[in-house]
């Protein structure tokens, strides 16, 4: 359970405490900036780093990077809203815990 708590805490720290207003705005193609893919990748990498610190697993960190980037891109493009975005991120934490820490 320590790993699951760490993954959930890492999500909230990376998505709220460490994400600046500039990052939140510029990771989206809606704002018309050409740097949005780089900003989105940097934000997803922050989540991957948090996942690696908690799990010590490169495959789990890579899965988190891909999942977070895809989910945030969907939200930023208007495919779904904030609450669904957060539910998907927490689902990923549970899946990484279930699959990544299985014996």
C-alpha positions, -999 to +999 in steps of 0.1 A: +000+000+000+030+023+005+036+023-033+000+030-041-001+059-017+032+072-031+018+070-067-013+089-058+007+115-038+031+119-067+003+126-090-011+154-069+023+169-062+032+168-099-002+180-112-009+207-087+022+218-067+048+215-094+027+225-124+029+262-130+001+283-146+025+288-175+029+250-180-008+244-176-015+269-204+013+262-227+010+224-228-022+229-248-024+234-286-055+256-279-033+285-270-016+286-304+019+283-292+043+261-312+061+249-281+031+230-267+044+195-275+076+202-256+058+216-226+034+187-225+064+163-227+082+181-199+050+179-177+046+142-185+083+136-177+078+152-143+051+126-136+074+098-150+101+110-126+077+109-096+066+074-106+102+062-109+111+076-075+081+057-060+084+024-079+121+023-090+108+009-123+117+023-157+088+004-174+064+020-149+079+054-154+076+050-192+040+039-189+033+069-167+049+093-192+029+079-221-004+077-202-001+112-187+009+128-221-020+111-239-046+119-212-035+155-209-035+159-247-070+146-248-081+171-221-063+200-238-079+192-271-114+193-255-121+155-258-131+155-221-130+177-190-110+182-159-128+157-137-126+129-162-089+138-167-082+134-130-101+101-128-080+087-156-048+098-140-058+081-107-068+050-126-033+049-141-018+051-106-039+021-096-030+002-128+007+009-124+004-003-088-015-034-098+007-044-128+040-028-119+043-042-084+029-076-091+052-105-080 
